[in-house]
Amino acid sequence: MDVLRAFWAAAEEVDPDAAALDESRRFPLCRPGTLGALWTEAGLVDVSTRPVVVPTVFTGLDDLWTPFLAGQGPAPGYLAAAPPAVRDRVREALAARLPVAGDGSVTLRARAWAVEGRRP
């Protein structure tokens, strides 16, 4: 998800130790080649992967930022444990990375991988 990529880039800019929590590093199974290999290793054939991309539109920075304050999941958990000054700096670094439209909205992409295969 673009929002998580931007979040972790901002967090790492402020706190290099945050890199260890980045889901893209922690969950290598969430890549198309790795997912396809898992299906093949499970005995499926004609395995294919494809992205499912959905635009995510936020009304503004607050709309995007507020869910990160809930404490659920790796990114919000990181923020919940961070001192307020670090949270503020991450928010500022994230805001600097976002594509903000003239009306203040932010449009990013959410992506999932669909994997298909069949039993021989």
PyMOL commands that place a pseudoatom at each C-alpha (Angstrom):
pseudoatom trace, name=CA, resn=MET, resi=1, chain=A, elem=C, hetatm=0, pos=[0.000, 0.000, 0.000]
pseudoatom trace, name=CA, resn=ASP, resi=2, chain=A, elem=C, hetatm=0, pos=[1.303, 3.389, -0.937]
pseudoatom trace, name=CA, resn=VAL, resi=3, chain=A, elem=C, hetatm=0, pos=[0.241, 4.807, 2.415]
pseudoatom trace, name=CA, resn=LEU, resi=4, chain=A, elem=C, hetatm=0, pos=[2.333, 2.256, 4.312]
pseudoatom trace, name=CA, resn=ARG, resi=5, chain=A, elem=C, hetatm=0, pos=[5.329, 2.766, 2.035]
pseudoatom trace, name=CA, resn=ALA, resi=6, chain=A, elem=C, hetatm=0, pos=[5.117, 6.511, 2.670]
pseudoatom trace, name=CA, resn=PHE, resi=7, chain=A, elem=C, hetatm=0, pos=[4.588, 5.978, 6.399]
pseudoatom trace, name=CA, resn=TRP, resi=8, chain=A, elem=C, hetatm=0, pos=[7.612, 3.707, 6.849]
pseudoatom trace, name=CA, resn=ALA, resi=9, chain=A, elem=C, hetatm=0, pos=[9.822, 5.972, 4.732]
pseudoatom trace, name=CA, resn=ALA, resi=10, chain=A, elem=C, hetatm=0, pos=[8.824, 8.871, 6.995]
pseudoatom trace, name=CA, resn=ALA, resi=11, chain=A, elem=C, hetatm=0, pos=[9.310, 6.805, 10.170]
pseudoatom trace, name=CA, resn=GLU, resi=12, chain=A, elem=C, hetatm=0, pos=[12.748, 5.634, 9.030]
pseudoatom trace, name=CA, resn=GLU, resi=13, chain=A, elem=C, hetatm=0, pos=[13.739, 9.209, 8.205]
pseudoatom trace, name=CA, resn=VAL, resi=14, chain=A, elem=C, hetatm=0, pos=[12.919, 10.223, 11.776]
pseudoatom trace, name=CA, resn=ASP, resi=15, chain=A, elem=C, hetatm=0, pos=[13.982, 6.986, 13.483]
pseudoatom trace, name=CA, resn=PRO, resi=16, chain=A, elem=C, hetatm=0, pos=[16.285, 4.633, 11.528]
pseudoatom trace, name=CA, resn=ASP, resi=17, chain=A, elem=C, hetatm=0, pos=[15.425, 1.818, 13.984]
pseudoatom trace, name=CA, resn=ALA, resi=18, chain=A, elem=C, hetatm=0, pos=[11.858, 1.858, 12.636]
pseudoatom trace, name=CA, resn=ALA, resi=19, chain=A, elem=C, hetatm=0, pos=[13.111, 0.009, 9.539]
pseudoatom trace, name=CA, resn=ALA, resi=20, chain=A, elem=C, hetatm=0, pos=[13.001, -3.260, 11.464]
pseudoatom trace, name=CA, resn=LEU, resi=21, chain=A, elem=C, hetatm=0, pos=[9.207, -2.921, 11.833]
pseudoatom trace, name=CA, resn=ASP, resi=22, chain=A, elem=C, hetatm=0, pos=[8.431, -2.164, 8.177]
pseudoatom trace, name=CA, resn=GLU, resi=23, chain=A, elem=C, hetatm=0, pos=[6.001, -4.817, 6.910]
pseudoatom trace, name=CA, resn=SER, resi=24, chain=A, elem=C, hetatm=0, pos=[7.668, -4.928, 3.501]
pseudoatom trace, name=CA, resn=ARG, resi=25, chain=A, elem=C, hetatm=0, pos=[10.796, -6.221, 5.229]
pseudoatom trace, name=CA, resn=ARG, resi=26, chain=A, elem=C, hetatm=0, pos=[9.075, -8.342, 7.882]
pseudoatom trace, name=CA, resn=PHE, resi=27, chain=A, elem=C, hetatm=0, pos=[6.647, -10.184, 5.607]
pseudoatom trace, name=CA, resn=PRO, resi=28, chain=A, elem=C, hetatm=0, pos=[8.556, -11.333, 2.503]
pseudoatom trace, name=CA, resn=LEU, resi=29, chain=A, elem=C, hetatm=0, pos=[5.761, -13.789, 1.640]
pseudoatom trace, name=CA, resn=CYS, resi=30, chain=A, elem=C, hetatm=0, pos=[3.691, -10.845, 0.430]
pseudoatom trace, name=CA, resn=ARG, resi=31, chain=A, elem=C, hetatm=0, pos=[5.444, -10.623, -2.942]
pseudoatom trace, name=CA, resn=PRO, resi=32, chain=A, elem=C, hetatm=0, pos=[4.093, -12.049, -6.194]
pseudoatom trace, name=CA, resn=GLY, resi=33, chain=A, elem=C, hetatm=0, pos=[7.013, -14.372, -6.912]
pseudoatom trace, name=CA, resn=THR, resi=34, chain=A, elem=C, hetatm=0, pos=[7.068, -15.738, -3.388]
pseudoatom trace, name=CA, resn=LEU, resi=35, chain=A, elem=C, hetatm=0, pos=[3.299, -16.229, -3.318]
pseudoatom trace, name=CA, resn=GLY, resi=36, chain=A, elem=C, hetatm=0, pos=[3.369, -18.027, -6.667]
pseudoatom trace, name=CA, resn=ALA, resi=37, chain=A, elem=C, hetatm=0, pos=[6.157, -20.280, -5.434]
pseudoatom trace, name=CA, resn=LEU, resi=38, chain=A, elem=C, hetatm=0, pos=[4.110, -21.207, -2.365]
pseudoatom trace, name=CA, resn=TRP, resi=39, chain=A, elem=C, hetatm=0, pos=[1.190, -22.272, -4.567]
pseudoatom trace, name=CA, resn=THR, resi=40, chain=A, elem=C, hetatm=0, pos=[3.520, -24.290, -6.775]
pseudoatom trace, name=CA, resn=GLU, resi=41, chain=A, elem=C, hetatm=0, pos=[5.173, -25.911, -3.745]
pseudoatom trace, name=CA, resn=ALA, resi=42, chain=A, elem=C, hetatm=0, pos=[1.682, -26.862, -2.551]
pseudoatom trace, name=CA, resn=GLY, resi=43, chain=A, elem=C, hetatm=0, pos=[1.269, -28.880, -5.758]
pseudoatom trace, name=CA, resn=LEU, resi=44, chain=A, elem=C, hetatm=0, pos=[-0.798, -26.480, -7.840]
pseudoatom trace, name=CA, resn=VAL, resi=45, chain=A, elem=C, hetatm=0, pos=[-0.073, -25.947, -11.534]
pseudoatom trace, name=CA, resn=ASP, resi=46, chain=A, elem=C, hetatm=0, pos=[-0.723, -23.105, -13.935]
pseudoatom trace, name=CA, resn=VAL, resi=47, chain=A, elem=C, hetatm=0, pos=[-0.045, -20.712, -11.093]
pseudoatom trace, name=CA, resn=SER, resi=48, chain=A, elem=C, hetatm=0, pos=[-0.385, -17.016, -11.817]
pseudoatom trace, name=CA, resn=THR, resi=49, chain=A, elem=C, hetatm=0, pos=[-0.367, -13.877, -9.750]
pseudoatom trace, name=CA, resn=ARG, resi=50, chain=A, elem=C, hetatm=0, pos=[-1.865, -10.517, -10.511]
pseudoatom trace, name=CA, resn=PRO, resi=51, chain=A, elem=C, hetatm=0, pos=[-2.188, -7.273, -8.624]
pseudoatom trace, name=CA, resn=VAL, resi=52, chain=A, elem=C, hetatm=0, pos=[-5.529, -6.001, -7.427]
pseudoatom trace, name=CA, resn=VAL, resi=53, chain=A, elem=C, hetatm=0, pos=[-5.165, -2.236, -7.199]
pseudoatom trace, name=CA, resn=VAL, resi=54, chain=A, elem=C, hetatm=0, pos=[-7.730, 0.043, -5.595]
pseudoatom trace, name=CA, resn=PRO, resi=55, chain=A, elem=C, hetatm=0, pos=[-7.434, 3.817, -5.309]
pseudoatom trace, name=CA, resn=THR, resi=56, chain=A, elem=C, hetatm=0, pos=[-7.677, 5.077, -1.751]
pseudoatom trace, name=CA, resn=VAL, resi=57, chain=A, elem=C, hetatm=0, pos=[-8.778, 8.675, -1.417]
pseudoatom trace, name=CA, resn=PHE, resi=58, chain=A, elem=C, hetatm=0, pos=[-8.319, 10.556, 1.818]
pseudoatom trace, name=CA, resn=THR, resi=59, chain=A, elem=C, hetatm=0, pos=[-9.994, 13.923, 2.403]
pseudoatom trace, name=CA, resn=GLY, resi=60, chain=A, elem=C, hetatm=0, pos=[-6.750, 15.259, 3.774]
pseudoatom trace, name=CA, resn=LEU, resi=61, chain=A, elem=C, hetatm=0, pos=[-3.821, 14.535, 6.054]
pseudoatom trace, name=CA, resn=ASP, resi=62, chain=A, elem=C, hetatm=0, pos=[-5.981, 14.118, 9.160]
pseudoatom trace, name=CA, resn=ASP, resi=63, chain=A, elem=C, hetatm=0, pos=[-8.160, 11.529, 7.395]
pseudoatom trace, name=CA, resn=LEU, resi=64, chain=A, elem=C, hetatm=0, pos=[-5.040, 9.551, 6.468]
pseudoatom trace, name=CA, resn=TRP, resi=65, chain=A, elem=C, hetatm=0, pos=[-3.219, 10.046, 9.794]
pseudoatom trace, name=CA, resn=THR, resi=66, chain=A, elem=C, hetatm=0, pos=[-5.984, 9.348, 12.332]
pseudoatom trace, name=CA, resn=PRO, resi=67, chain=A, elem=C, hetatm=0, pos=[-6.116, 5.544, 11.772]
pseudoatom trace, name=CA, resn=PHE, resi=68, chain=A, elem=C, hetatm=0, pos=[-2.394, 5.387, 12.549]
pseudoatom trace, name=CA, resn=LEU, resi=69, chain=A, elem=C, hetatm=0, pos=[-3.188, 6.589, 16.065]
pseudoatom trace, name=CA, resn=ALA, resi=70, chain=A, elem=C, hetatm=0, pos=[-5.420, 3.612, 16.892]
pseudoatom trace, name=CA, resn=GLY, resi=71, chain=A, elem=C, hetatm=0, pos=[-2.523, 1.383, 17.960]
pseudoatom trace, name=CA, resn=GLN, resi=72, chain=A, elem=C, hetatm=0, pos=[-3.667, -1.625, 15.877]
pseudoatom trace, name=CA, resn=GLY, resi=73, chain=A, elem=C, hetatm=0, pos=[-1.043, -3.168, 13.587]
pseudoatom trace, name=CA, resn=PRO, resi=74, chain=A, elem=C, hetatm=0, pos=[2.675, -2.581, 13.081]
pseudoatom trace, name=CA, resn=ALA, resi=75, chain=A, elem=C, hetatm=0, pos=[2.613, 1.082, 12.008]
pseudoatom trace, name=CA, resn=PRO, resi=76, chain=A, elem=C, hetatm=0, pos=[0.059, 2.249, 14.602]
pseudoatom trace, name=CA, resn=GLY, resi=77, chain=A, elem=C, hetatm=0, pos=[1.806, 0.110, 17.212]
pseudoatom trace, name=CA, resn=TYR, resi=78, chain=A, elem=C, hetatm=0, pos=[5.077, 1.841, 16.422]
pseudoatom trace, name=CA, resn=LEU, resi=79, chain=A, elem=C, hetatm=0, pos=[3.439, 5.249, 16.852]
pseudoatom trace, name=CA, resn=ALA, resi=80, chain=A, elem=C, hetatm=0, pos=[1.697, 4.230, 20.077]
pseudoatom trace, name=CA, resn=ALA, resi=81, chain=A, elem=C, hetatm=0, pos=[5.079, 3.349, 21.595]
pseudoatom trace, name=CA, resn=ALA, resi=82, chain=A, elem=C, hetatm=0, pos=[6.853, 6.439, 20.261]
pseudoatom trace, name=CA, resn=PRO, resi=83, chain=A, elem=C, hetatm=0, pos=[7.258, 9.631, 22.266]
pseudoatom trace, name=CA, resn=PRO, resi=84, chain=A, elem=C, hetatm=0, pos=[4.923, 12.462, 21.174]
pseudoatom trace, name=CA, resn=ALA, resi=85, chain=A, elem=C, hetatm=0, pos=[7.801, 14.404, 19.620]
pseudoatom trace, name=CA, resn=VAL, resi=86, chain=A, elem=C, hetatm=0, pos=[8.678, 11.440, 17.393]
pseudoatom trace, name=CA, resn=ARG, resi=87, chain=A, elem=C, hetatm=0, pos=[5.019, 11.010, 16.390]
pseudoatom trace, name=CA, resn=ASP, resi=88, chain=A, elem=C, hetatm=0, pos=[4.882, 14.688, 15.410]
pseudoatom trace, name=CA, resn=ARG, resi=89, chain=A, elem=C, hetatm=0, pos=[8.068, 14.423, 13.367]
pseudoatom trace, name=CA, resn=VAL, resi=90, chain=A, elem=C, hetatm=0, pos=[6.834, 11.278, 11.583]
pseudoatom trace, name=CA, resn=ARG, resi=91, chain=A, elem=C, hetatm=0, pos=[3.557, 13.069, 10.754]
pseudoatom trace, name=CA, resn=GLU, resi=92, chain=A, elem=C, hetatm=0, pos=[5.486, 16.008, 9.302]
pseudoatom trace, name=CA, resn=ALA, resi=93, chain=A, elem=C, hetatm=0, pos=[7.790, 13.732, 7.286]
pseudoatom trace, name=CA, resn=LEU, resi=94, chain=A, elem=C, hetatm=0, pos=[4.782, 11.779, 6.003]
pseudoatom trace, name=CA, resn=ALA, resi=95, chain=A, elem=C, hetatm=0, pos=[2.948, 14.958, 5.006]
pseudoatom trace, name=CA, resn=ALA, resi=96, chain=A, elem=C, hetatm=0, pos=[5.973, 16.029, 2.970]
pseudoatom trace, name=CA, resn=ARG, resi=97, chain=A, elem=C, hetatm=0, pos=[5.777, 12.777, 0.946]
pseudoatom trace, name=CA, resn=LEU, resi=98, chain=A, elem=C, hetatm=0, pos=[2.089, 12.845, 0.078]
pseudoatom trace, name=CA, resn=PRO, resi=99, chain=A, elem=C, hetatm=0, pos=[0.609, 13.851, -3.276]
pseudoatom trace, name=CA, resn=VAL, resi=100, chain=A, elem=C, hetatm=0, pos=[-1.833, 16.491, -2.076]
pseudoatom trace, name=CA, resn=ALA, resi=101, chain=A, elem=C, hetatm=0, pos=[-4.405, 17.729, -4.595]
pseudoatom trace, name=CA, resn=GLY, resi=102, chain=A, elem=C, hetatm=0, pos=[-5.594, 21.316, -4.793]
pseudoatom trace, name=CA, resn=ASP, resi=103, chain=A, elem=C, hetatm=0, pos=[-8.595, 20.495, -2.606]
pseudoatom trace, name=CA, resn=GLY, resi=104, chain=A, elem=C, hetatm=0, pos=[-6.335, 18.969, 0.051]
pseudoatom trace, name=CA, resn=SER, resi=105, chain=A, elem=C, hetatm=0, pos=[-7.262, 15.367, -0.734]
pseudoatom trace, name=CA, resn=VAL, resi=106, chain=A, elem=C, hetatm=0, pos=[-4.676, 12.634, -1.036]
pseudoatom trace, name=CA, resn=THR, resi=107, chain=A, elem=C, hetatm=0, pos=[-5.073, 9.756, -3.487]
pseudoatom trace, name=CA, resn=LEU, resi=108, chain=A, elem=C, hetatm=0, pos=[-2.888, 6.684, -3.063]
pseudoatom trace, name=CA, resn=ARG, resi=109, chain=A, elem=C, hetatm=0, pos=[-3.102, 3.059, -4.176]
pseudoatom trace, name=CA, resn=ALA, resi=110, chain=A, elem=C, hetatm=0, pos=[-3.855, -0.014, -2.140]
pseudoatom trace, name=CA, resn=ARG, resi=111, chain=A, elem=C, hetatm=0, pos=[-2.646, -3.256, -3.682]
pseudoatom trace, name=CA, resn=ALA, resi=112, chain=A, elem=C, hetatm=0, pos=[-3.192, -6.904, -2.908]
pseudoatom trace, name=CA, resn=TRP, resi=113, chain=A, elem=C, hetatm=0, pos=[-1.934, -9.935, -4.801]
pseudoatom trace, name=CA, resn=ALA, resi=114, chain=A, elem=C, hetatm=0, pos=[-4.361, -12.447, -6.229]
pseudoatom trace, name=CA, resn=VAL, resi=115, chain=A, elem=C, hetatm=0, pos=[-2.882, -15.907, -6.750]
pseudoatom trace, name=CA, resn=GLU, resi=116, chain=A, elem=C, hetatm=0, pos=[-4.571, -18.548, -8.838]
pseudoatom trace, name=CA, resn=GLY, resi=117, chain=A, elem=C, hetatm=0, pos=[-3.675, -22.133, -9.547]
pseudoatom trace, name=CA, resn=ARG, resi=118, chain=A, elem=C, hetatm=0, pos=[-5.296, -25.461, -10.128]
pseudoatom trace, name=CA, resn=ARG, resi=119, chain=A, elem=C, hetatm=0, pos=[-4.798, -28.980, -8.922]
pseudoatom trace, name=CA, resn=PRO, resi=120, chain=A, elem=C, hetatm=0, pos=[-3.220, -31.210, -11.536]
for i in range(1, 120): cmd.bond("trace and resi %d" % i, "trace and resi %d" % (i + 1))
show_as sticks, trace
zoom trace
